[in-house]
Amino acid sequence: MERYIPQGVCPSEIQFDIDNGIIKNVNFVGGCPGNLKAISRLIDGMAVDKVIETFKGNICQNQTSCVDQLARALENTK
């Protein structure tokens, strides 16, 4: 399992697995549980590159967002 400490958002950690370029088992520790669980379910089984393309640059506050931080975490695994 990969672990990433996001910056500028409510979750204290993002956890996920990558299997052959596919994201699985995404878990945001903290943050808005309903929204983040829904996002995690929607992207489970999606290609990592598609997740990065979809979420990178989506800004909420502090010039980032939870999904932008996930995209950054995924870029760090490449």
Secondary structure, 3 states (H helix, E strand, C coil): CEEECCCCCCCCEEEEEEECCEEEEEEEECCCHHHHHHHHHHHCCCEHHHHHHHHCCCCCECCECHHHHHHHHHHHCC
